[in-house]
Amino acid sequence: MLKENIADMPIFKEFTDKEIEIFADMDHDISEFKRGETIIQEGDCLTSIYIILEGNVKIVKKVDGRTILLAKLKSGELFGE
């Protein structure tokens, strides 16, 4: 399943079929998040990147009690790097 999902993603466009297969066969944590659920927060110590396989992710920042939309990412994009 992962191989088919990532094969057309821009970040993997320079990968050969064999490299995509190797990457897809590696041990990955695949998580599903609900609408509105916080995935990471500013200041978190990250050791991973997140690749969006399906859906959208909003990148927001709280400033003076207001939520500011910084970016909206879609399937095939990544964050947390």
Secondary structure, DSSP 8 states (H G I E B T S, - for coil): -HHHHHTTSGGGTTS-HHHHHHHHHS--------TT-----TT------EE--SSEEEEEEEETTEEEEEEEEETT-EE--
